[in-house]
Amino acid sequence: MGSLFNSVFKIVSTVLGLAMVFFGAVWVLQGLNMAPPPFNGGFMIGDPKWTVYGAILALVGLGQAIWSIRRR
């Protein structure tokens, strides 16, 4: 049972980390006013603080994904 839990947790944790990277990249693009059409509307457009928030989120998500993939 523990092995199944670890396998499921590893998959969920990796997907969560990749989602964080994706949303962080979207926030960076919105903060730089370079977002593609589905994401180019809203209050984050052209606001530099969202570029910083997005970069932090993407780095945390990347760390989460790497940690999840490397764990036993």
ROPANU-56671 format. One record per residue (C-alpha): residue in three letters; x, y, z. Coordinates in steps of 0.02 Angstrom, whole numbers. Each point is the difference from the previous one (the first is absolute). Example, Ala and Ser with C-alpha at 12.3 -4.5 7.8 and 13.67 -1.06 7.14 Angstrom:
BEGIN
res=Ala&u=615&v=-225&w=390
res=Ser&u=69&v=172&w=-33
# end
This chain:
BEGIN
res=Met&u=0&v=0&w=0
res=Gly&u=143&v=120&w=39
res=Ser&u=77&v=-27&w=-170
res=Leu&u=-163&v=45&w=-87
res=Phe&u=-17&v=157&w=105
res=Asn&u=178&v=52&w=-41
res=Ser&u=-29&v=-27&w=-186
res=Val&u=-162&v=101&w=-1
res=Phe&u=78&v=138&w=106
res=Lys&u=149&v=10&w=-118
res=Ile&u=-114&v=21&w=-151
res=Val&u=-114&v=128&w=84
res=Ser&u=148&v=98&w=67
res=Thr&u=85&v=3&w=-170
res=Val&u=-159&v=59&w=-88
res=Leu&u=-23&v=135&w=132
res=Gly&u=178&v=60&w=-26
res=Leu&u=-22&v=6&w=-189
res=Ala&u=-164&v=96&w=20
res=Met&u=91&v=126&w=109
res=Val&u=133&v=21&w=-135
res=Phe&u=-135&v=27&w=-132
res=Phe&u=-96&v=129&w=101
res=Gly&u=160&v=87&w=52
res=Ala&u=49&v=16&w=-183
res=Val&u=-172&v=72&w=-41
res=Trp&u=19&v=127&w=141
res=Val&u=172&v=50&w=-62
res=Leu&u=-66&v=25&w=-177
res=Gln&u=-148&v=99&w=65
res=Gly&u=113&v=109&w=107
res=Leu&u=109&v=35&w=-151
res=Asn&u=-155&v=34&w=-107
res=Met&u=49&v=-142&w=-118
res=Ala&u=-136&v=-129&w=39
res=Pro&u=-82&v=-94&w=-145
res=Pro&u=-183&v=36&w=-41
res=Pro&u=-90&v=-116&w=122
res=Phe&u=100&v=75&w=144
res=Asn&u=20&v=182&w=-53
res=Gly&u=-141&v=77&w=101
res=Gly&u=-19&v=45&w=182
res=Phe&u=77&v=102&w=138
res=Met&u=174&v=-79&w=-12
res=Ile&u=39&v=66&w=-174
res=Gly&u=150&v=116&w=-1
res=Asp&u=23&v=-6&w=190
res=Pro&u=183&v=-40&w=39
res=Lys&u=-36&v=-74&w=171
res=Trp&u=-89&v=-147&w=-85
res=Thr&u=159&v=-34&w=-97
res=Val&u=91&v=-25&w=166
res=Tyr&u=-143&v=-102&w=76
res=Gly&u=-6&v=-109&w=-154
res=Ala&u=187&v=-30&w=-1
res=Ile&u=-5&v=-50&w=183
res=Leu&u=-148&v=-117&w=-29
res=Ala&u=85&v=-79&w=-151
res=Leu&u=161&v=-31&w=96
res=Val&u=-93&v=-76&w=148
res=Gly&u=-100&v=-109&w=-121
res=Leu&u=158&v=-56&w=-88
res=Gly&u=77&v=-46&w=167
res=Gln&u=-159&v=-94&w=47
res=Ala&u=1&v=-98&w=-163
res=Ile&u=185&v=-42&w=12
res=Trp&u=-18&v=-54&w=182
res=Ser&u=-150&v=-108&w=-43
res=Ile&u=86&v=-86&w=-145
res=Arg&u=161&v=-34&w=97
res=Arg&u=-80&v=-68&w=159
res=Arg&u=-3&v=-189&w=27
# end
